[in-house]
Amino acid sequence: MDILRSLRPDVDFTSCRDLIDGRYLDSLIILALVAELEEAFDITIPTACIVPANFNSAEAMWEMVTRLQEEG
């Protein structure tokens, strides 16, 4: 949540479920977010995972991060 809030402090990430579809996050923010998530959680986010379904909510992002950590 801290990463998300640092990029877009004006968005309520706890309840928003359409971050991409609602255009709260644009491509530049997504790129910054990917870099921040990779660094913070020591993961690599493959290009195939950079899809709206994985970034439309904080919950979806956390599920992706958790999945990638488990896959190692």
PyMOL Python script that loads the backbone (N, CA, C, O; Angstrom):
from pymol import cmd

cmd.read_pdbstr("""\
ATOM      1  N   MET A   1       0.825  -1.187   0.000  1.00  0.00           N
ATOM      2  CA  MET A   1       0.000   0.000   0.000  1.00  0.00           C
ATOM      3  C   MET A   1       0.871   1.253   0.000  1.00  0.00           C
ATOM      4  O   MET A   1       0.534   2.247  -0.643  1.00  0.00           O
ATOM      5  N   ASP A   2       1.985   1.206   0.718  1.00  0.00           N
ATOM      6  CA  ASP A   2       2.863   2.378   0.759  1.00  0.00           C
ATOM      7  C   ASP A   2       3.389   2.714  -0.629  1.00  0.00           C
ATOM      8  O   ASP A   2       3.487   3.884  -1.000  1.00  0.00           O
ATOM      9  N   ILE A   3       3.726   1.687  -1.386  1.00  0.00           N
ATOM     10  CA  ILE A   3       4.232   1.907  -2.750  1.00  0.00           C
ATOM     11  C   ILE A   3       3.148   2.568  -3.592  1.00  0.00           C
ATOM     12  O   ILE A   3       3.409   3.546  -4.291  1.00  0.00           O
ATOM     13  N   LEU A   4       1.938   2.035  -3.525  1.00  0.00           N
ATOM     14  CA  LEU A   4       0.835   2.592  -4.299  1.00  0.00           C
ATOM     15  C   LEU A   4       0.559   4.030  -3.905  1.00  0.00           C
ATOM     16  O   LEU A   4       0.391   4.896  -4.764  1.00  0.00           O
ATOM     17  N   ARG A   5       0.513   4.283  -2.606  1.00  0.00           N
ATOM     18  CA  ARG A   5       0.223   5.643  -2.129  1.00  0.00           C
ATOM     19  C   ARG A   5       1.322   6.629  -2.521  1.00  0.00           C
ATOM     20  O   ARG A   5       1.052   7.809  -2.740  1.00  0.00           O
ATOM     21  N   SER A   6       2.560   6.143  -2.608  1.00  0.00           N
ATOM     22  CA  SER A   6       3.639   7.051  -3.009  1.00  0.00           C
ATOM     23  C   SER A   6       3.501   7.460  -4.472  1.00  0.00           C
ATOM     24  O   SER A   6       3.929   8.546  -4.864  1.00  0.00           O
ATOM     25  N   LEU A   7       2.902   6.585  -5.277  1.00  0.00           N
ATOM     26  CA  LEU A   7       2.732   6.886  -6.698  1.00  0.00           C
ATOM     27  C   LEU A   7       1.460   7.682  -6.992  1.00  0.00           C
ATOM     28  O   LEU A   7       1.449   8.538  -7.877  1.00  0.00           O
ATOM     29  N   ARG A   8       0.384   7.394  -6.242  1.00  0.00           N
ATOM     30  CA  ARG A   8      -0.902   8.085  -6.435  1.00  0.00           C
ATOM     31  C   ARG A   8      -1.570   8.297  -5.084  1.00  0.00           C
ATOM     32  O   ARG A   8      -2.470   7.539  -4.721  1.00  0.00           O
ATOM     33  N   PRO A   9      -1.150   9.314  -4.327  1.00  0.00           N
ATOM     34  CA  PRO A   9      -1.699   9.528  -2.987  1.00  0.00           C
ATOM     35  C   PRO A   9      -3.177   9.898  -2.975  1.00  0.00           C
ATOM     36  O   PRO A   9      -3.814   9.833  -1.923  1.00  0.00           O
ATOM     37  N   ASP A  10      -3.728  10.278  -4.104  1.00  0.00           N
ATOM     38  CA  ASP A  10      -5.124  10.710  -4.183  1.00  0.00           C
ATOM     39  C   ASP A  10      -6.117   9.565  -4.395  1.00  0.00           C
ATOM     40  O   ASP A  10      -7.322   9.809  -4.438  1.00  0.00           O
ATOM     41  N   VAL A  11      -5.649   8.341  -4.525  1.00  0.00           N
ATOM     42  CA  VAL A  11      -6.521   7.194  -4.819  1.00  0.00           C
ATOM     43  C   VAL A  11      -6.713   6.346  -3.565  1.00  0.00           C
ATOM     44  O   VAL A  11      -5.763   6.099  -2.821  1.00  0.00           O
ATOM     45  N   ASP A  12      -7.954   5.902  -3.335  1.00  0.00           N
ATOM     46  CA  ASP A  12      -8.261   5.008  -2.217  1.00  0.00           C
ATOM     47  C   ASP A  12      -8.022   3.569  -2.668  1.00  0.00           C
ATOM     48  O   ASP A  12      -8.915   2.921  -3.212  1.00  0.00           O
ATOM     49  N   PHE A  13      -6.819   3.086  -2.438  1.00  0.00           N
ATOM     50  CA  PHE A  13      -6.436   1.761  -2.915  1.00  0.00           C
ATOM     51  C   PHE A  13      -7.094   0.622  -2.139  1.00  0.00           C
ATOM     52  O   PHE A  13      -7.117  -0.510  -2.621  1.00  0.00           O
ATOM     53  N   THR A  14      -7.623   0.895  -0.958  1.00  0.00           N
ATOM     54  CA  THR A  14      -8.265  -0.171  -0.188  1.00  0.00           C
ATOM     55  C   THR A  14      -9.605  -0.573  -0.783  1.00  0.00           C
ATOM     56  O   THR A  14     -10.040  -1.709  -0.595  1.00  0.00           O
ATOM     57  N   SER A  15     -10.270   0.327  -1.496  1.00  0.00           N
ATOM     58  CA  SER A  15     -11.587  -0.015  -2.030  1.00  0.00           C
ATOM     59  C   SER A  15     -11.674   0.017  -3.551  1.00  0.00           C
ATOM     60  O   SER A  15     -12.618  -0.535  -4.117  1.00  0.00           O
ATOM     61  N   CYS A  16     -10.730   0.639  -4.217  1.00  0.00           N
ATOM     62  CA  CYS A  16     -10.796   0.761  -5.673  1.00  0.00           C
ATOM     63  C   CYS A  16     -10.506  -0.588  -6.340  1.00  0.00           C
ATOM     64  O   CYS A  16      -9.514  -1.247  -6.028  1.00  0.00           O
ATOM     65  N   ARG A  17     -11.374  -0.980  -7.248  1.00  0.00           N
ATOM     66  CA  ARG A  17     -11.240  -2.258  -7.952  1.00  0.00           C
ATOM     67  C   ARG A  17     -11.086  -2.088  -9.467  1.00  0.00           C
ATOM     68  O   ARG A  17     -11.108  -3.061 -10.220  1.00  0.00           O
ATOM     69  N   ASP A  18     -10.928  -0.825  -9.896  1.00  0.00           N
ATOM     70  CA  ASP A  18     -10.785  -0.562 -11.337  1.00  0.00           C
ATOM     71  C   ASP A  18      -9.634   0.413 -11.604  1.00  0.00           C
ATOM     72  O   ASP A  18      -9.790   1.397 -12.327  1.00  0.00           O
ATOM     73  N   LEU A  19      -8.495   0.122 -11.015  1.00  0.00           N
ATOM     74  CA  LEU A  19      -7.350   1.018 -11.131  1.00  0.00           C
ATOM     75  C   LEU A  19      -6.899   1.224 -12.572  1.00  0.00           C
ATOM     76  O   LEU A  19      -6.519   2.330 -12.957  1.00  0.00           O
ATOM     77  N   ILE A  20      -6.941   0.170 -13.358  1.00  0.00           N
ATOM     78  CA  ILE A  20      -6.573   0.274 -14.776  1.00  0.00           C
ATOM     79  C   ILE A  20      -7.781   0.710 -15.590  1.00  0.00           C
ATOM     80  O   ILE A  20      -7.717   1.688 -16.336  1.00  0.00           O
ATOM     81  N   ASP A  21      -8.874  -0.013 -15.445  1.00  0.00           N
ATOM     82  CA  ASP A  21     -10.080   0.278 -16.220  1.00  0.00           C
ATOM     83  C   ASP A  21     -10.612   1.681 -15.937  1.00  0.00           C
ATOM     84  O   ASP A  21     -11.163   2.322 -16.832  1.00  0.00           O
ATOM     85  N   GLY A  22     -10.455   2.162 -14.713  1.00  0.00           N
ATOM     86  CA  GLY A  22     -10.897   3.502 -14.354  1.00  0.00           C
ATOM     87  C   GLY A  22      -9.851   4.570 -14.633  1.00  0.00           C
ATOM     88  O   GLY A  22     -10.067   5.749 -14.350  1.00  0.00           O
ATOM     89  N   ARG A  23      -8.722   4.156 -15.188  1.00  0.00           N
ATOM     90  CA  ARG A  23      -7.631   5.051 -15.592  1.00  0.00           C
ATOM     91  C   ARG A  23      -6.992   5.806 -14.427  1.00  0.00           C
ATOM     92  O   ARG A  23      -6.546   6.944 -14.579  1.00  0.00           O
ATOM     93  N   TYR A  24      -6.955   5.159 -13.265  1.00  0.00           N
ATOM     94  CA  TYR A  24      -6.241   5.729 -12.125  1.00  0.00           C
ATOM     95  C   TYR A  24      -4.741   5.506 -12.271  1.00  0.00           C
ATOM     96  O   TYR A  24      -3.932   6.299 -11.789  1.00  0.00           O
ATOM     97  N   LEU A  25      -4.383   4.418 -12.941  1.00  0.00           N
ATOM     98  CA  LEU A  25      -2.975   4.098 -13.187  1.00  0.00           C
ATOM     99  C   LEU A  25      -2.732   4.097 -14.687  1.00  0.00           C
ATOM    100  O   LEU A  25      -3.417   3.399 -15.435  1.00  0.00           O
ATOM    101  N   ASP A  26      -1.754   4.880 -15.121  1.00  0.00           N
ATOM    102  CA  ASP A  26      -1.418   4.881 -16.542  1.00  0.00           C
ATOM    103  C   ASP A  26      -0.153   4.051 -16.761  1.00  0.00           C
ATOM    104  O   ASP A  26       0.401   3.493 -15.814  1.00  0.00           O
ATOM    105  N   SER A  27       0.287   3.975 -17.984  1.00  0.00           N
ATOM    106  CA  SER A  27       1.416   3.101 -18.319  1.00  0.00           C
ATOM    107  C   SER A  27       2.702   3.493 -17.595  1.00  0.00           C
ATOM    108  O   SER A  27       3.475   2.619 -17.202  1.00  0.00           O
ATOM    109  N   LEU A  28       2.941   4.776 -17.413  1.00  0.00           N
ATOM    110  CA  LEU A  28       4.158   5.200 -16.719  1.00  0.00           C
ATOM    111  C   LEU A  28       4.112   4.814 -15.242  1.00  0.00           C
ATOM    112  O   LEU A  28       5.122   4.401 -14.673  1.00  0.00           O
ATOM    113  N   ILE A  29       2.957   4.949 -14.635  1.00  0.00           N
ATOM    114  CA  ILE A  29       2.815   4.554 -13.235  1.00  0.00           C
ATOM    115  C   ILE A  29       2.960   3.042 -13.107  1.00  0.00           C
ATOM    116  O   ILE A  29       3.562   2.557 -12.149  1.00  0.00           O
ATOM    117  N   ILE A  30       2.419   2.298 -14.057  1.00  0.00           N
ATOM    118  CA  ILE A  30       2.542   0.837 -14.034  1.00  0.00           C
ATOM    119  C   ILE A  30       4.014   0.434 -14.100  1.00  0.00           C
ATOM    120  O   ILE A  30       4.448  -0.444 -13.356  1.00  0.00           O
ATOM    121  N   LEU A  31       4.776   1.062 -14.977  1.00  0.00           N
ATOM    122  CA  LEU A  31       6.207   0.747 -15.087  1.00  0.00           C
ATOM    123  C   LEU A  31       6.931   1.048 -13.778  1.00  0.00           C
ATOM    124  O   LEU A  31       7.758   0.254 -13.327  1.00  0.00           O
ATOM    125  N   ALA A  32       6.627   2.177 -13.175  1.00  0.00           N
ATOM    126  CA  ALA A  32       7.243   2.519 -11.894  1.00  0.00           C
ATOM    127  C   ALA A  32       6.819   1.533 -10.816  1.00  0.00           C
ATOM    128  O   ALA A  32       7.625   1.125  -9.981  1.00  0.00           O
ATOM    129  N   LEU A  33       5.558   1.160 -10.843  1.00  0.00           N
ATOM    130  CA  LEU A  33       5.017   0.207  -9.867  1.00  0.00           C
ATOM    131  C   LEU A  33       5.684  -1.158 -10.001  1.00  0.00           C
ATOM    132  O   LEU A  33       6.041  -1.777  -8.999  1.00  0.00           O
ATOM    133  N   VAL A  34       5.849  -1.621 -11.216  1.00  0.00           N
ATOM    134  CA  VAL A  34       6.516  -2.902 -11.456  1.00  0.00           C
ATOM    135  C   VAL A  34       7.928  -2.860 -10.870  1.00  0.00           C
ATOM    136  O   VAL A  34       8.342  -3.791 -10.178  1.00  0.00           O
ATOM    137  N   ALA A  35       8.655  -1.801 -11.142  1.00  0.00           N
ATOM    138  CA  ALA A  35      10.025  -1.681 -10.627  1.00  0.00           C
ATOM    139  C   ALA A  35      10.029  -1.663  -9.099  1.00  0.00           C
ATOM    140  O   ALA A  35      10.862  -2.321  -8.476  1.00  0.00           O
ATOM    141  N   GLU A  36       9.118  -0.926  -8.498  1.00  0.00           N
ATOM    142  CA  GLU A  36       9.035  -0.843  -7.035  1.00  0.00           C
ATOM    143  C   GLU A  36       8.682  -2.194  -6.419  1.00  0.00           C
ATOM    144  O   GLU A  36       9.280  -2.601  -5.423  1.00  0.00           O
ATOM    145  N   LEU A  37       7.714  -2.885  -7.010  1.00  0.00           N
ATOM    146  CA  LEU A  37       7.307  -4.199  -6.490  1.00  0.00           C
ATOM    147  C   LEU A  37       8.442  -5.210  -6.608  1.00  0.00           C
ATOM    148  O   LEU A  37       8.691  -5.986  -5.685  1.00  0.00           O
ATOM    149  N   GLU A  38       9.126  -5.197  -7.750  1.00  0.00           N
ATOM    150  CA  GLU A  38      10.243  -6.123  -7.939  1.00  0.00           C
ATOM    151  C   GLU A  38      11.323  -5.888  -6.889  1.00  0.00           C
ATOM    152  O   GLU A  38      11.867  -6.839  -6.328  1.00  0.00           O
ATOM    153  N   GLU A  39      11.628  -4.638  -6.630  1.00  0.00           N
ATOM    154  CA  GLU A  39      12.674  -4.326  -5.660  1.00  0.00           C
ATOM    155  C   GLU A  39      12.223  -4.635  -4.227  1.00  0.00           C
ATOM    156  O   GLU A  39      12.974  -5.226  -3.451  1.00  0.00           O
ATOM    157  N   ALA A  40      11.014  -4.239  -3.886  1.00  0.00           N
ATOM    158  CA  ALA A  40      10.533  -4.406  -2.514  1.00  0.00           C
ATOM    159  C   ALA A  40      10.343  -5.865  -2.134  1.00  0.00           C
ATOM    160  O   ALA A  40      10.572  -6.241  -0.984  1.00  0.00           O
ATOM    161  N   PHE A  41       9.924  -6.695  -3.092  1.00  0.00           N
ATOM    162  CA  PHE A  41       9.597  -8.083  -2.780  1.00  0.00           C
ATOM    163  C   PHE A  41      10.567  -9.089  -3.383  1.00  0.00           C
ATOM    164  O   PHE A  41      10.341 -10.296  -3.298  1.00  0.00           O
ATOM    165  N   ASP A  42      11.647  -8.601  -3.993  1.00  0.00           N
ATOM    166  CA  ASP A  42      12.675  -9.451  -4.570  1.00  0.00           C
ATOM    167  C   ASP A  42      12.089 -10.480  -5.528  1.00  0.00           C
ATOM    168  O   ASP A  42      12.333 -11.681  -5.417  1.00  0.00           O
ATOM    169  N   ILE A  43      11.305  -9.963  -6.474  1.00  0.00           N
ATOM    170  CA  ILE A  43      10.682 -10.808  -7.491  1.00  0.00           C
ATOM    171  C   ILE A  43      10.975 -10.220  -8.862  1.00  0.00           C
ATOM    172  O   ILE A  43      11.455  -9.093  -8.982  1.00  0.00           O
ATOM    173  N   THR A  44      10.682 -10.996  -9.884  1.00  0.00           N
ATOM    174  CA  THR A  44      10.689 -10.515 -11.259  1.00  0.00           C
ATOM    175  C   THR A  44       9.281 -10.675 -11.788  1.00  0.00           C
ATOM    176  O   THR A  44       8.711 -11.765 -11.746  1.00  0.00           O
ATOM    177  N   ILE A  45       8.728  -9.593 -12.282  1.00  0.00           N
ATOM    178  CA  ILE A  45       7.382  -9.647 -12.841  1.00  0.00           C
ATOM    179  C   ILE A  45       7.520  -9.802 -14.353  1.00  0.00           C
ATOM    180  O   ILE A  45       7.919  -8.860 -15.039  1.00  0.00           O
ATOM    181  N   PRO A  46       7.197 -10.978 -14.873  1.00  0.00           N
ATOM    182  CA  PRO A  46       7.320 -11.199 -16.316  1.00  0.00           C
ATOM    183  C   PRO A  46       6.339 -10.318 -17.092  1.00  0.00           C
ATOM    184  O   PRO A  46       5.282  -9.948 -16.582  1.00  0.00           O
ATOM    185  N   THR A  47       6.699  -9.999 -18.302  1.00  0.00           N
ATOM    186  CA  THR A  47       5.846  -9.178 -19.160  1.00  0.00           C
ATOM    187  C   THR A  47       4.444  -9.772 -19.275  1.00  0.00           C
ATOM    188  O   THR A  47       3.460  -9.033 -19.320  1.00  0.00           O
ATOM    189  N   ALA A  48       4.345 -11.086 -19.323  1.00  0.00           N
ATOM    190  CA  ALA A  48       3.046 -11.753 -19.444  1.00  0.00           C
ATOM    191  C   ALA A  48       2.137 -11.469 -18.253  1.00  0.00           C
ATOM    192  O   ALA A  48       0.919 -11.616 -18.362  1.00  0.00           O
ATOM    193  N   CYS A  49       2.704 -11.067 -17.121  1.00  0.00           N
ATOM    194  CA  CYS A  49       1.903 -10.766 -15.925  1.00  0.00           C
ATOM    195  C   CYS A  49       1.451  -9.316 -15.871  1.00  0.00           C
ATOM    196  O   CYS A  49       0.645  -8.949 -15.016  1.00  0.00           O
ATOM    197  N   ILE A  50       1.959  -8.497 -16.769  1.00  0.00           N
ATOM    198  CA  ILE A  50       1.591  -7.079 -16.753  1.00  0.00           C
ATOM    199  C   ILE A  50       0.327  -6.904 -17.593  1.00  0.00           C
ATOM    200  O   ILE A  50       0.356  -6.436 -18.731  1.00  0.00           O
ATOM    201  N   VAL A  51      -0.776  -7.302 -16.975  1.00  0.00           N
ATOM    202  CA  VAL A  51      -2.104  -7.235 -17.589  1.00  0.00           C
ATOM    203  C   VAL A  51      -3.059  -6.571 -16.599  1.00  0.00           C
ATOM    204  O   VAL A  51      -2.823  -6.611 -15.391  1.00  0.00           O
ATOM    205  N   PRO A  52      -4.134  -5.963 -17.099  1.00  0.00           N
ATOM    206  CA  PRO A  52      -5.072  -5.277 -16.208  1.00  0.00           C
ATOM    207  C   PRO A  52      -5.576  -6.126 -15.046  1.00  0.00           C
ATOM    208  O   PRO A  52      -5.745  -5.611 -13.941  1.00  0.00           O
ATOM    209  N   ALA A  53      -5.815  -7.388 -15.268  1.00  0.00           N
ATOM    210  CA  ALA A  53      -6.336  -8.249 -14.197  1.00  0.00           C
ATOM    211  C   ALA A  53      -5.417  -8.284 -12.978  1.00  0.00           C
ATOM    212  O   ALA A  53      -5.890  -8.439 -11.852  1.00  0.00           O
ATOM    213  N   ASN A  54      -4.124  -8.142 -13.189  1.00  0.00           N
ATOM    214  CA  ASN A  54      -3.162  -8.169 -12.078  1.00  0.00           C
ATOM    215  C   ASN A  54      -2.944  -6.801 -11.441  1.00  0.00           C
ATOM    216  O   ASN A  54      -2.284  -6.707 -10.406  1.00  0.00           O
ATOM    217  N   PHE A  55      -3.484  -5.737 -12.039  1.00  0.00           N
ATOM    218  CA  PHE A  55      -3.230  -4.389 -11.544  1.00  0.00           C
ATOM    219  C   PHE A  55      -4.492  -3.569 -11.300  1.00  0.00           C
ATOM    220  O   PHE A  55      -4.395  -2.379 -10.999  1.00  0.00           O
ATOM    221  N   ASN A  56      -5.666  -4.168 -11.422  1.00  0.00           N
ATOM    222  CA  ASN A  56      -6.900  -3.420 -11.222  1.00  0.00           C
ATOM    223  C   ASN A  56      -7.204  -3.132  -9.762  1.00  0.00           C
ATOM    224  O   ASN A  56      -8.036  -2.275  -9.466  1.00  0.00           O
ATOM    225  N   SER A  57      -6.550  -3.827  -8.848  1.00  0.00           N
ATOM    226  CA  SER A  57      -6.761  -3.565  -7.415  1.00  0.00           C
ATOM    227  C   SER A  57      -5.497  -3.917  -6.646  1.00  0.00           C
ATOM    228  O   SER A  57      -4.648  -4.673  -7.117  1.00  0.00           O
ATOM    229  N   ALA A  58      -5.397  -3.351  -5.454  1.00  0.00           N
ATOM    230  CA  ALA A  58      -4.264  -3.674  -4.589  1.00  0.00           C
ATOM    231  C   ALA A  58      -4.286  -5.159  -4.246  1.00  0.00           C
ATOM    232  O   ALA A  58      -3.235  -5.792  -4.147  1.00  0.00           O
ATOM    233  N   GLU A  59      -5.462  -5.705  -4.069  1.00  0.00           N
ATOM    234  CA  GLU A  59      -5.598  -7.126  -3.758  1.00  0.00           C
ATOM    235  C   GLU A  59      -5.059  -7.992  -4.897  1.00  0.00           C
ATOM    236  O   GLU A  59      -4.349  -8.968  -4.653  1.00  0.00           O
ATOM    237  N   ALA A  60      -5.394  -7.638  -6.135  1.00  0.00           N
ATOM    238  CA  ALA A  60      -4.908  -8.401  -7.290  1.00  0.00           C
ATOM    239  C   ALA A  60      -3.386  -8.323  -7.393  1.00  0.00           C
ATOM    240  O   ALA A  60      -2.728  -9.306  -7.733  1.00  0.00           O
ATOM    241  N   MET A  61      -2.834  -7.150  -7.097  1.00  0.00           N
ATOM    242  CA  MET A  61      -1.372  -7.002  -7.132  1.00  0.00           C
ATOM    243  C   MET A  61      -0.724  -7.867  -6.061  1.00  0.00           C
ATOM    244  O   MET A  61       0.291  -8.516  -6.312  1.00  0.00           O
ATOM    245  N   TRP A  62      -1.312  -7.877  -4.862  1.00  0.00           N
ATOM    246  CA  TRP A  62      -0.757  -8.689  -3.775  1.00  0.00           C
ATOM    247  C   TRP A  62      -0.811 -10.173  -4.130  1.00  0.00           C
ATOM    248  O   TRP A  62       0.137 -10.910  -3.859  1.00  0.00           O
ATOM    249  N   GLU A  63      -1.912 -10.613  -4.733  1.00  0.00           N
ATOM    250  CA  GLU A  63      -2.028 -12.011  -5.153  1.00  0.00           C
ATOM    251  C   GLU A  63      -0.950 -12.355  -6.176  1.00  0.00           C
ATOM    252  O   GLU A  63      -0.363 -13.436  -6.124  1.00  0.00           O
ATOM    253  N   MET A  64      -0.689 -11.435  -7.107  1.00  0.00           N
ATOM    254  CA  MET A  64       0.357 -11.670  -8.105  1.00  0.00           C
ATOM    255  C   MET A  64       1.721 -11.750  -7.431  1.00  0.00           C
ATOM    256  O   MET A  64       2.503 -12.652  -7.730  1.00  0.00           O
ATOM    257  N   VAL A  65       2.017 -10.819  -6.523  1.00  0.00           N
ATOM    258  CA  VAL A  65       3.293 -10.818  -5.813  1.00  0.00           C
ATOM    259  C   VAL A  65       3.470 -12.112  -5.039  1.00  0.00           C
ATOM    260  O   VAL A  65       4.534 -12.729  -5.094  1.00  0.00           O
ATOM    261  N   THR A  66       2.447 -12.524  -4.324  1.00  0.00           N
ATOM    262  CA  THR A  66       2.495 -13.759  -3.536  1.00  0.00           C
ATOM    263  C   THR A  66       2.745 -14.965  -4.430  1.00  0.00           C
ATOM    264  O   THR A  66       3.564 -15.827  -4.111  1.00  0.00           O
ATOM    265  N   ARG A  67       2.040 -15.019  -5.541  1.00  0.00           N
ATOM    266  CA  ARG A  67       2.201 -16.130  -6.499  1.00  0.00           C
ATOM    267  C   ARG A  67       3.629 -16.180  -7.041  1.00  0.00           C
ATOM    268  O   ARG A  67       4.230 -17.251  -7.130  1.00  0.00           O
ATOM    269  N   LEU A  68       4.165 -15.016  -7.401  1.00  0.00           N
ATOM    270  CA  LEU A  68       5.521 -14.964  -7.950  1.00  0.00           C
ATOM    271  C   LEU A  68       6.565 -15.324  -6.904  1.00  0.00           C
ATOM    272  O   LEU A  68       7.584 -15.931  -7.233  1.00  0.00           O
ATOM    273  N   GLN A  69       6.329 -14.964  -5.663  1.00  0.00           N
ATOM    274  CA  GLN A  69       7.260 -15.352  -4.587  1.00  0.00           C
ATOM    275  C   GLN A  69       7.248 -16.851  -4.393  1.00  0.00           C
ATOM    276  O   GLN A  69       8.296 -17.464  -4.194  1.00  0.00           O
ATOM    277  N   GLU A  70       6.057 -17.453  -4.450  1.00  0.00           N
ATOM    278  CA  GLU A  70       5.945 -18.896  -4.279  1.00  0.00           C
ATOM    279  C   GLU A  70       6.603 -19.651  -5.434  1.00  0.00           C
ATOM    280  O   GLU A  70       7.197 -20.711  -5.237  1.00  0.00           O
ATOM    281  N   GLU A  71       6.490 -19.095  -6.636  1.00  0.00           N
ATOM    282  CA  GLU A  71       7.096 -19.744  -7.800  1.00  0.00           C
ATOM    283  C   GLU A  71       8.619 -19.637  -7.760  1.00  0.00           C
ATOM    284  O   GLU A  71       9.335 -20.449  -8.346  1.00  0.00           O
ATOM    285  N   GLY A  72       9.096 -18.601  -7.045  1.00  0.00           N
ATOM    286  CA  GLY A  72      10.539 -18.421  -6.859  1.00  0.00           C
ATOM    287  C   GLY A  72      11.215 -18.098  -8.110  1.00  0.00           C
ATOM    288  O   GLY A  72      12.432 -17.916  -8.124  1.00  0.00           O
TER     289      GLY A  72
END
""", "prot")
cmd.dss("prot")
cmd.show_as("cartoon", "prot")
cmd.util.cbc("prot")
cmd.orient("prot")
